[in-house]
Amino acid sequence: MDYRRFGQDLVVRMDPDEEIIEKLLEIAEKEQIALASVNALGAVKEFTVGVFQIDTKKFIGKTFKGYYEIAALTGTLTQKDGKPYAHLHMSASNDTGVAFGGHLSSAVVSATCELVIHVIDGQVGRAFSEEIGLNLFDF
C-alpha cells in the first residue's frame, strides 16, 4: 500500500493480498482522521458482503472467491470509542457481469484497489442503538 495526501484528500493504492478495511483503518489511525467519505474501485479475489436483517438484528453475509471487479465501493470513516470506524458498502462483478453487493465485512485485493478518502472538517462518533441494532451516527 502507498498513498499521498493532497489537501483534504488522500489517494491510496492498495496492492495484491491486502485487506481493504484493515488498510483503510490503518491510514485513518495514522492520519488521525475523525470524519471522511470513501470511494474506491479495483479488483478483489475474495470478499464478504451482507445484508442487515432488522427483525433479528443480525447480518447475513456471503463470501465470494474468484476474479471480481469492484463496481462500486463507498462509505464513511467516523470514530467509535476513540478509534477509527469504517462503514462500507461494495458491489463487485464477476467475469459474466453478474454483480453481488452489500455491507462490506472484508475484501482482499487481487490486482489493485484505488481508493480516495475525502477528509471532512469535523467529527462524528458512533453509538449503538438498541432499537435498530446498529452503530449509528452520534452527533
N, C-alpha and C positions, 0 to 999 in steps of 0.2 A: 504494500500500500504506500501511496505517496499522495501528498496534497499540497496545495498552495492557498493562501488567503489573499483575497482581493477585496479590501474594504469589509463590507458586511457579509461577503460570500466566500465560501470555501469550495474549491473544486478538487474532487477526490478521485483517484484511480485505485480501484481495488484489483488485486491480482488473483490468479488461479489458486484455489483451495482456501481462500479467505472467507470467513463467515461475515456476512454483511452487517448484521446487527451488532455483533461483537466489535467490529472495527469502527462502526459509527459511534458507539458508546465510548470507545477509547478516544476518539477525536474530541467528542463532547467534553469528556473529563479533562483532557489536556488543554483544550482551548477555553475551558470554563464557560461553556455555552449553557445558558439558562432557558432560552426560548429560540426555536428555529423551525423553519419548514424545510422539508427534504424532498428531493426528486431524483430519480435515477433511471438508468436503462443499462442494458448489458446482457450477459449470458450467465446462466446458472446450471449446475449439474444436479443439484438436489435442493429442494425447498419444501417447507411445510407451511401451509396456509389453512385457515379455518374460518368457521362461522360461529358467532356467539349466539347461543340459544337463551333467550331471556327467561323462559319458563324454568329452565334447570340451572341457569346462571353458570353454564359451562361452555367452553369452546369445544367444538367438534373439529378436529384437524385431520388433514390428509397430507401425506408426504409423497412427493413426486421425484423420480430419479430418471436421468437421461439428459438429452440435449434440449434446453429450453431458452428462449429469448425473452428477456424481461420486456413486456409490452408497456408496463407502467409500474412504477414504484413511487409511492407518495406517502407523506406522513408528517408527523411533528416530533420535535425534541422538546421536552419540558424537564422538570425535575420532580422527583418524589423522594421524600426523606433526605434531601440534600444531595441526591445522586442523579445523574442523567437518566432520563426515562424516554425510550423511543416507542412511538405508536405508529406502526407502518402497515400499509396495505399494498399488495402486489398482485399483478396478473402476469402470467408468463405463458407463452405459446410453444407448442411442440412442432415437429417437422411437417405436420399436416395442417398447421394453422389453428388447431384447437387450443383455446386458452383456458387456464384454470387460475383462480384467484381467491383472495380473501384477506383476512387479518394475517400478517406475516409473523411466524414464530421463529423461523430460521431460513437461511439461504446461503448456499456455498457457491462461490464464483467458479465458473468453468473457464472462461476466456478472460473477461474483464467486466468490471462494473464501473460506470461513470456516474458519479453521484455529486449533486450540488446541494450544499447546505446554505440556506439563506438565514443568517442570524437576525433576529428581531430584537430591537432595543426594548427590553422589559423582562419580566419574569412571570411565569405561570407554573404553579405547582400541580400536584395530583393528590386527590383524596378518594379513598374507597367509598363507594355508595352502596350501602346495604340494600337499598331498594332496587337498584339496577344490577349490581353485582360486578361493577367495573370501577377502575380508577379513572375518575372524571377530572376535567379541568377544575382547578381550585383557584379562584381569583381572590 
